Amino acid sequence: MAHFTAHIKQAQGKTGVSLRGQCTDVGAAHQLEAAIKEVIANKMAVVWIDCQRLEPMSWQGQRAILNADCLARTAGVTLQWCGMPEAVLEQLVTSGLSLLLHLQPANDYQGPRELLQDNLPIPTTPKFPPNI
C-alpha cells in the first residue's frame, strides 16, 4: 500500500496540489483536507488538483474529497480534479460523489507542471508528510 501524500505548489499565478497514494484512513483524510484548506486560503479562483497517482480510497478518503470541495465552494474557489484514475473514478461514480466534483481529464490540468513529475524535486517536498 502506498502512503498518502499531498504536495502543494504555487507558480506563475497558479496553484496546484498533487495527491499521491491511498487515502484510506483518518490521518490521510486529514492530510487531504488540510492541503486543500491551505490552498483555498490563498483565494485563487481555481485550484488544479493532480489525481493521476491517487489510488483507491476508503469512505474516509471520499468524505475528505467531499469536505474539501465543499470548503472550496464556500470560499468561492473552484477545485479542478484532474486525471482521476479509473479505479478511483469508479468509486466516486458508485457513491455519487462524481456528480458533485469538477472532474477533468489529465490533459486539462493547468496547474504548476512540476507537480506532474514522477519524482518531485527537492523544493516541492510533501507539505503534509506520509501518515506512517
Backbone bond lengths (Angstrom), bond angles and torsions (degrees), N, CA, C in turn:
res aa  C-N    CA-C-N  psi(-1)  N-CA   C-N-CA  omega(-1)  CA-C   N-CA-C  phi
1 M - - - 1.442 - - 1.529 109.00 -
2 A 1.338 116.79 131.48 1.458 121.87 179.40 1.525 109.48 -83.43
3 H 1.324 115.79 132.42 1.464 120.68 176.83 1.516 109.28 -65.71
4 F 1.301 116.37 149.40 1.454 121.71 -179.50 1.521 110.61 -86.98
5 T 1.337 116.22 136.02 1.461 121.80 172.51 1.521 108.73 -139.55
6 A 1.306 115.17 152.36 1.462 122.79 174.77 1.523 107.28 -124.77
7 H 1.328 116.40 119.17 1.464 122.32 179.19 1.526 107.85 -105.64
8 I 1.333 116.23 136.27 1.464 121.81 179.91 1.523 108.25 -117.98
9 K 1.333 115.05 140.43 1.464 119.86 177.13 1.517 108.13 -146.47
10 Q 1.340 115.87 136.70 1.455 122.12 171.94 1.514 107.41 -120.78
11 A 1.328 115.78 129.61 1.462 120.25 179.62 1.515 109.10 -156.95
12 Q 1.322 115.77 138.78 1.458 123.36 174.96 1.531 112.34 50.37
13 G 1.318 116.05 43.90 1.452 121.26 176.52 1.514 115.67 74.54
14 K 1.332 117.08 12.33 1.463 120.79 179.50 1.521 109.41 -124.13
15 T 1.315 115.19 148.44 1.463 121.12 179.16 1.513 108.81 -120.15
16 G 1.336 115.16 138.01 1.453 119.91 178.06 1.516 111.37 -139.26
17 V 1.314 113.99 158.36 1.454 122.42 175.84 1.519 106.62 -133.77
18 S 1.322 117.02 135.26 1.460 121.25 174.54 1.522 107.75 -112.74
19 L 1.332 115.44 120.47 1.456 121.44 178.58 1.520 108.26 -99.64
20 R 1.330 116.88 129.57 1.456 121.02 -175.63 1.517 111.05 -136.22
21 G 1.322 116.08 137.25 1.454 121.45 176.08 1.512 112.55 94.87
22 Q 1.339 114.90 -161.21 1.456 121.68 -175.78 1.525 111.21 -103.39
23 C 1.302 115.18 123.68 1.465 121.37 175.33 1.526 105.77 -96.71
24 T 1.348 115.39 86.08 1.459 119.56 -170.70 1.525 114.44 -123.31
25 D 1.323 117.72 4.18 1.457 118.54 179.34 1.527 109.86 -144.24
26 V 1.303 115.39 175.77 1.464 121.29 -176.83 1.525 111.41 -60.90
27 G 1.328 117.50 -40.42 1.467 120.60 -179.55 1.520 111.99 -62.54
28 A 1.323 116.68 -45.13 1.466 120.77 179.62 1.531 110.32 -66.65
29 A 1.321 116.55 -40.53 1.465 120.35 178.22 1.532 110.30 -61.27
30 H 1.322 116.62 -40.48 1.465 120.70 177.21 1.528 110.65 -62.83
31 Q 1.334 117.40 -41.78 1.470 121.26 178.16 1.521 110.82 -59.20
32 L 1.324 116.67 -44.75 1.460 120.63 -179.55 1.527 110.36 -61.70
33 E 1.319 116.30 -50.05 1.462 120.10 -179.50 1.532 111.83 -62.84
34 A 1.326 117.49 -40.63 1.470 120.71 -179.88 1.529 111.21 -64.27
35 A 1.322 117.47 -39.32 1.463 121.07 178.12 1.526 110.31 -62.82
36 I 1.313 116.79 -44.67 1.468 120.25 -179.84 1.526 110.62 -67.16
37 K 1.334 117.89 -40.28 1.467 120.28 176.64 1.520 110.75 -58.19
38 E 1.332 115.89 -41.62 1.464 119.47 -179.37 1.524 111.46 -63.62
39 V 1.313 117.54 -45.07 1.474 118.61 -176.70 1.526 112.64 -74.25
40 I 1.317 118.44 -31.86 1.472 117.68 179.11 1.527 111.29 -74.33
41 A 1.319 117.46 -19.53 1.461 120.80 176.40 1.528 111.26 -64.59
42 N 1.335 116.78 -21.28 1.465 121.25 179.50 1.520 112.72 -78.57
43 K 1.336 117.37 -6.52 1.469 123.75 175.73 1.535 113.62 60.16
44 M 1.327 117.18 31.58 1.461 120.10 172.14 1.526 107.06 -73.83
45 A 1.314 118.07 145.08 1.461 120.80 -178.89 1.520 112.11 -67.31
46 V 1.343 115.65 -34.39 1.462 121.43 -177.77 1.524 109.33 -133.19
47 V 1.316 116.62 136.95 1.457 122.68 172.73 1.527 106.85 -121.12
48 W 1.321 115.53 129.08 1.467 122.30 -178.36 1.519 109.04 -95.55
49 I 1.325 116.11 126.57 1.460 120.64 -177.75 1.522 109.02 -116.97
50 D 1.331 114.89 115.81 1.467 121.33 177.34 1.528 108.11 -83.96
51 C 1.319 116.09 116.93 1.467 121.81 -177.15 1.529 112.34 -111.18
52 Q 1.318 118.40 7.88 1.459 121.67 -172.44 1.527 113.87 -59.30
53 R 1.340 117.36 -27.31 1.473 120.85 -178.23 1.530 111.69 -107.07
54 L 1.312 115.35 15.69 1.462 120.67 176.01 1.524 108.00 -80.68
55 E 1.306 116.21 135.65 1.464 121.60 -177.90 1.523 109.80 -107.44
56 P 1.344 117.55 166.72 1.463 119.55 -179.52 1.531 111.47 -47.90
57 M 1.318 114.45 145.12 1.460 119.72 -172.42 1.520 111.64 -127.32
58 S 1.297 114.47 167.26 1.465 121.24 176.85 1.526 108.57 -88.43
59 W 1.322 115.02 -178.30 1.457 119.69 176.09 1.522 111.06 -63.01
60 Q 1.359 116.77 -29.14 1.469 119.26 178.26 1.525 110.68 -64.51
61 G 1.332 115.98 -40.13 1.464 120.19 177.88 1.518 111.52 -65.32
62 Q 1.324 116.16 -42.63 1.464 119.16 178.52 1.526 111.11 -64.80
63 R 1.312 116.28 -40.17 1.464 119.35 177.69 1.527 110.69 -64.56
64 A 1.332 117.27 -37.91 1.467 120.65 178.17 1.530 110.51 -62.77
65 I 1.335 116.90 -40.32 1.463 120.39 177.33 1.528 110.01 -63.27
66 L 1.322 116.72 -45.22 1.463 120.44 178.35 1.525 110.90 -61.74
67 N 1.325 117.57 -47.88 1.466 121.13 179.27 1.522 111.40 -59.38
68 A 1.341 116.35 -44.42 1.460 120.89 -179.77 1.518 110.71 -62.22
69 D 1.319 116.32 -44.21 1.462 120.09 -178.91 1.532 110.58 -65.35
70 C 1.323 117.37 -39.99 1.473 121.03 177.77 1.528 111.45 -64.58
71 L 1.335 116.98 -42.06 1.464 120.84 177.17 1.519 110.87 -60.05
72 A 1.329 115.91 -43.17 1.463 120.42 -179.77 1.526 111.00 -63.94
73 R 1.323 116.63 -46.10 1.473 120.03 179.87 1.521 111.05 -59.59
74 T 1.328 116.25 -42.91 1.460 120.77 178.75 1.526 110.97 -60.63
75 A 1.332 116.65 -34.58 1.466 122.03 179.75 1.527 112.32 -84.89
76 G 1.331 117.68 -1.09 1.454 120.51 -179.42 1.518 113.96 79.47
77 V 1.324 116.16 22.41 1.469 122.05 -178.88 1.525 108.53 -110.66
78 T 1.334 116.09 136.44 1.460 120.85 176.52 1.521 109.07 -99.60
79 L 1.320 116.31 125.48 1.460 121.15 175.41 1.522 108.17 -94.90
80 Q 1.327 116.24 124.72 1.458 121.97 176.70 1.528 107.12 -102.62
81 W 1.317 117.70 106.70 1.461 124.56 -177.62 1.527 107.42 -87.15
82 C 1.318 117.78 105.01 1.462 122.07 -171.08 1.536 112.62 -108.14
83 G 1.327 114.57 137.31 1.459 120.74 172.85 1.512 114.44 70.47
84 M 1.314 117.03 38.01 1.462 120.12 179.66 1.535 108.76 -63.83
85 P 1.334 118.01 122.56 1.465 120.34 179.52 1.530 111.50 -59.97
86 E 1.313 116.18 151.69 1.466 121.87 -175.31 1.531 112.37 -55.06
87 A 1.336 117.44 -44.36 1.471 120.03 -178.23 1.530 111.31 -63.39
88 V 1.325 117.22 -39.17 1.469 120.79 178.72 1.521 109.48 -71.97
89 L 1.321 116.62 -41.31 1.461 120.29 178.71 1.529 110.98 -59.23
90 E 1.325 116.92 -40.57 1.468 120.29 176.93 1.530 111.28 -59.59
91 Q 1.339 116.24 -40.78 1.464 119.72 177.46 1.532 110.76 -62.80
92 L 1.339 116.23 -42.83 1.453 120.39 -178.57 1.528 112.10 -67.70
93 V 1.331 116.11 -34.82 1.470 120.38 176.67 1.524 109.52 -67.77
94 T 1.320 117.14 -45.10 1.467 121.51 -179.41 1.528 111.46 -59.81
95 S 1.317 116.60 -40.51 1.467 120.10 -178.64 1.525 112.69 -81.58
96 G 1.325 117.43 -14.28 1.460 121.11 -176.73 1.515 113.33 89.18
97 L 1.312 117.56 -6.70 1.461 121.79 -178.29 1.527 112.01 -63.65
98 S 1.324 117.38 -28.97 1.465 120.44 -179.57 1.529 111.91 -59.48
99 L 1.311 117.44 -26.70 1.462 121.41 -179.22 1.525 112.54 -72.63
100 L 1.324 117.25 -19.05 1.459 121.69 -176.24 1.528 113.56 -97.22
101 L 1.319 117.33 -18.03 1.461 121.78 -172.56 1.520 112.11 -97.42
102 H 1.326 115.73 154.52 1.459 121.76 171.28 1.526 106.87 -87.76
103 L 1.325 116.29 87.79 1.465 121.85 -178.51 1.520 109.48 -89.62
104 Q 1.328 116.03 130.82 1.457 122.56 -178.84 1.522 109.63 -128.44
105 P 1.336 117.72 151.41 1.461 118.96 172.96 1.535 110.21 -67.31
106 A 1.306 116.32 158.62 1.468 121.56 -178.64 1.528 111.66 -55.22
107 N 1.311 117.63 -37.28 1.468 121.53 -177.77 1.525 113.29 -65.83
108 D 1.326 118.28 -17.84 1.465 121.47 -179.70 1.531 112.88 -86.51
109 Y 1.316 117.67 -5.01 1.467 121.82 -179.78 1.528 109.81 -59.12
110 Q 1.333 117.16 128.16 1.464 121.69 -179.21 1.524 112.49 -124.32
111 G 1.323 116.50 16.05 1.462 120.47 178.52 1.518 110.65 -82.29
112 P 1.329 116.66 -172.09 1.467 121.05 179.05 1.531 111.52 -56.01
113 R 1.320 116.36 125.36 1.461 122.17 -175.71 1.534 112.51 -65.19
114 E 1.316 117.00 -24.80 1.471 120.40 -179.51 1.525 111.99 -58.82
115 L 1.316 116.44 -29.66 1.464 120.21 -178.23 1.526 113.19 -71.10
116 L 1.321 117.48 -12.57 1.461 120.96 -178.21 1.527 112.77 -87.94
117 Q 1.310 117.46 -8.36 1.464 121.02 -178.74 1.521 110.82 -68.35
118 D 1.348 114.71 148.03 1.465 119.39 176.11 1.519 110.63 -62.10
119 N 1.307 116.17 -49.12 1.466 121.93 178.12 1.511 107.34 -111.69
120 L 1.311 115.59 112.59 1.450 119.33 -177.73 1.517 110.58 -71.72
121 P 1.343 116.99 143.08 1.464 120.27 179.11 1.528 111.10 -66.91
122 I 1.296 115.29 162.09 1.469 121.75 -177.21 1.530 113.21 -51.82
123 P 1.352 120.80 -44.10 1.466 118.76 -178.25 1.522 114.33 -64.66
124 T 1.321 117.96 -17.76 1.456 120.75 -179.10 1.525 109.38 -106.23
125 T 1.307 116.89 56.59 1.458 121.50 179.91 1.520 109.67 -75.68
126 P 1.318 117.53 159.24 1.466 118.59 179.57 1.517 110.55 -59.70
127 K 1.296 116.11 126.87 1.458 121.14 176.83 1.525 109.43 -69.81
128 F 1.300 114.96 -34.26 1.454 121.57 -179.67 1.507 106.30 -119.26
129 P 1.327 119.34 102.20 1.458 122.20 -173.59 1.522 112.99 -61.64
130 P 1.323 115.49 161.34 1.467 119.65 -179.67 1.521 111.60 -57.43
131 N 1.301 114.71 146.45 1.453 121.41 176.20 1.520 107.83 -84.26
132 I 1.307 117.73 105.86 1.467 121.82 -176.24 1.509 110.49 -102.91
